[in-house]
Amino acid sequence: MELPLEWAFGAGRQAITFVSRVSEDWYVEHYASYYTAAKAWGPTPGQDALQPADLARAAGLLYATSETDTGIDGCFECHSTGPLAFGADREIQPHETGVHCEACHGPGMMHAGRPSRQNISNPARLDANALNQFCGKCHRMPAPAGKITDWNYPWNVRHQPVYLNQSQCFRKSGGKLTCLTCHDPHELEKKPISFYNSRCTECHAKTARVCQANCVDCHMPLVSPQANLQFTNHWIGVYGAGAKLKPVR
């Protein structure tokens, strides 16, 4: 079997996953991903439990070119900038590869010609709930009323807005706590842990004087749903001994 690696998905901080076109109707997410920390190849996130019965299925998971919720076009939309186009043979054609300014700020032609706050979209103007929905377009929106989230499934931890929405810190902050409280979307590198602790102490100064540990390690534990991958649990809370998925309060 010969199957070229056509598209690379991921910033490379944790892993890079590869996707290739199979036909007009199907794309394959390759079974092998490259893991940066380990400097090695391993099963693509979510595929480690697969037991393929033949060579074709060992290549990876097939995804429909375009389908509501499960189409590979949704992956391209979140990992590129601008509207997707489809060729005559239904080949996906991203407007611009990678996530750039217009992915969050919208079309920027008018702003580039006459810079003004009035002719560009700025997510920072959104309130906390609206921003959670906005970031959730790619990082997963909080579940609508009536839909149940499996809090015992470790893979769900990678959906940061879903978990932040559960936090008492978020719900009781009066809109003060948002994604932008800790994350600058214009910076790719993580800040030092002291920065995140300082965000916590803005509301928890008294507690911080008593607690000598770093806030995030205890109240936003790292979850590893698969070897070589770690996600910070954004359900900020008090966790029991050994518990990392759901706080006791």
C-alpha positions in Angstrom: 0.0 0.0 0.0 1.2 3.5 -0.8 -0.5 6.4 0.9 1.3 9.8 1.0 1.1 12.0 4.0 -0.7 15.0 2.5 -1.8 17.2 5.4 -0.2 17.8 8.8 -2.5 18.8 11.6 -1.4 20.3 14.9 1.0 23.0 16.3 3.5 20.4 17.2 3.6 21.2 20.9 2.3 17.7 21.7 1.7 15.8 18.5 1.3 16.1 14.7 -1.4 14.0 13.0 -1.5 13.3 9.3 -4.5 13.2 6.9 -4.7 12.1 3.3 -7.4 12.1 0.6 -8.6 8.7 -0.4 -11.4 9.5 -2.9 -14.0 12.2 -3.6 -16.0 11.1 -0.5 -13.4 10.0 1.9 -10.2 11.1 3.7 -8.1 9.0 6.1 -6.7 10.1 9.4 -3.5 8.1 9.5 -2.9 5.6 12.4 0.5 7.0 13.1 1.1 10.4 14.7 4.4 12.0 15.6 4.8 12.9 19.3 7.1 15.8 20.0 8.1 15.1 23.6 8.9 11.4 22.9 10.4 12.2 19.5 8.7 9.1 18.3 5.7 7.8 16.3 2.7 6.3 18.0 -1.0 5.7 17.6 -3.0 8.8 16.6 -5.0 10.2 19.5 -8.2 8.1 19.8 -6.9 5.3 17.7 -4.8 3.4 20.3 -7.6 1.0 21.0 -8.2 0.0 17.4 -7.6 -3.5 16.3 -7.8 -3.4 12.5 -8.5 -6.6 10.7 -6.8 -5.8 7.4 -4.2 -3.5 5.9 -6.6 -0.9 4.6 -8.1 -0.4 8.1 -4.6 -0.4 9.6 -3.8 2.8 7.6 -6.1 4.8 9.9 -9.7 6.0 10.3 -11.9 7.0 7.4 -13.8 10.3 7.6 -16.4 11.5 5.1 -15.2 14.5 3.1 -18.2 16.6 4.3 -20.7 15.6 6.9 -22.4 17.4 9.8 -20.4 16.9 13.1 -18.2 14.1 11.8 -16.9 15.3 8.4 -13.2 15.9 7.9 -14.1 19.3 6.6 -14.7 20.3 10.2 -11.1 19.5 11.0 -9.9 21.6 8.1 -12.1 24.5 9.2 -10.5 24.7 12.7 -6.9 24.2 11.4 -7.1 26.8 8.7 -8.2 30.4 8.1 -11.0 31.6 5.9 -13.8 29.7 4.1 -13.1 26.3 2.7 -13.5 25.6 -1.0 -14.1 22.3 -2.8 -12.6 21.4 -6.1 -14.4 19.9 -9.0 -13.6 16.5 -7.6 -14.6 17.6 -4.1 -11.0 18.0 -2.9 -10.9 20.3 0.1 -9.0 23.5 -0.6 -8.3 25.7 2.5 -8.3 29.4 1.8 -5.1 29.8 4.0 -3.4 26.9 5.9 -2.8 27.4 9.6 -4.6 29.6 12.1 -4.0 33.2 11.5 -5.5 36.6 12.5 -8.7 36.4 10.5 -9.6 33.0 12.0 -10.6 35.0 15.1 -11.0 38.6 13.9 -12.8 37.9 10.7 -12.1 39.4 7.2 -9.5 42.1 7.6 -9.3 43.9 4.2 -11.2 47.0 5.4 -9.2 47.1 8.6 -5.9 46.8 6.7 -6.9 49.7 4.4 -8.2 51.9 7.2 -7.3 50.6 10.7 -10.1 51.2 13.1 -11.7 49.4 16.0 -15.0 49.7 14.3 -14.2 47.7 11.1 -12.7 44.6 12.7 -14.2 41.9 15.0 -12.6 41.7 18.4 -13.5 38.6 20.6 -12.2 40.5 23.7 -15.5 42.5 23.5 -17.5 39.4 24.2 -18.8 38.6 27.6 -17.6 35.4 29.4 -20.3 33.1 28.2 -20.2 34.4 24.6 -16.4 34.0 24.6 -16.7 30.5 25.8 -19.0 29.8 22.9 -16.7 31.6 20.5 -13.5 29.7 21.5 -15.7 26.6 21.7 -16.3 26.6 18.0 -12.9 24.9 17.7 -12.2 23.8 21.3 -15.8 22.5 21.8 -18.7 24.5 23.0 -20.4 23.7 26.4 -23.1 21.2 26.0 -26.6 22.6 25.4 -29.4 22.0 28.0 -30.5 18.4 28.1 -27.3 17.0 26.6 -25.1 15.0 29.0 -21.3 15.1 29.0 -19.5 12.0 30.2 -17.2 13.5 32.9 -15.6 10.1 33.5 -14.2 9.9 29.9 -10.7 11.3 30.0 -10.6 12.3 26.3 -13.3 14.9 27.0 -10.8 16.9 29.2 -9.3 18.4 26.0 -12.6 20.3 25.5 -11.5 23.3 27.6 -14.7 25.5 27.3 -16.9 22.6 28.3 -14.9 22.1 31.6 -14.4 25.8 32.4 -18.2 26.2 32.1 -18.6 23.7 35.0 -16.2 25.6 37.3 -17.5 27.6 40.3 -14.7 30.0 39.6 -16.2 30.7 36.2 -19.9 30.7 37.3 -19.4 32.9 40.3 -16.9 35.4 38.8 -19.6 37.7 37.5 -18.1 37.5 34.0 -14.6 38.4 35.3 -13.1 34.9 34.5 -12.8 34.1 30.8 -10.5 32.2 28.5 -8.5 35.5 28.0 -7.9 35.8 31.7 -5.1 33.2 31.3 -4.6 32.8 27.6 -3.2 35.4 25.2 -4.3 34.1 21.7 -1.4 36.0 20.1 1.2 34.0 22.0 2.0 30.4 21.2 4.2 29.6 24.1 2.9 28.9 27.6 3.7 31.5 30.3 5.6 30.6 33.5 3.5 29.0 36.2 3.9 32.1 38.3 1.7 34.0 35.8 -1.2 31.5 36.1 -0.9 31.5 39.9 -1.2 35.3 39.8 -4.5 35.0 38.0 -5.8 32.8 40.8 -4.6 35.1 43.6 -6.6 38.0 42.1 -9.6 36.4 43.7 -8.0 33.9 46.2 -5.3 36.0 47.8 -6.1 34.7 51.4 -6.1 31.1 50.3 -2.8 31.6 48.4 -1.1 32.8 51.5 -1.9 29.5 53.3 -1.3 27.2 50.4 2.4 26.7 49.4 1.8 24.6 46.3 1.2 25.9 42.8 -2.5 26.4 42.3 -2.8 24.8 38.9 -1.2 21.5 39.9 -3.9 20.9 42.6 -6.9 22.6 41.1 -6.5 22.0 37.4 -4.7 18.6 37.2 -3.1 17.2 34.1 -5.0 14.3 32.5 -3.2 11.8 30.2 -5.9 9.9 28.2 -3.1 8.3 26.1 0.7 8.0 26.4 2.6 11.1 25.3 -0.5 13.4 25.6 -1.5 15.6 28.5 -4.4 18.0 28.8 -5.1 20.5 31.6 -8.5 19.9 33.3 -10.2 23.3 33.1 -12.9 22.3 35.6 -11.2 24.3 38.4 -12.0 22.8 41.7 -11.0 20.8 44.8 -9.9 17.3 43.8 -9.8 14.2 46.0 -6.7 12.1 46.3 -5.8 10.5 43.0 -8.8 12.1 41.3 -8.2 14.1 38.1 -11.4 14.0 36.1 -14.1 15.5 38.4 -13.6 17.6 41.5 -15.4 16.9 44.8 -16.4 20.6 45.0 
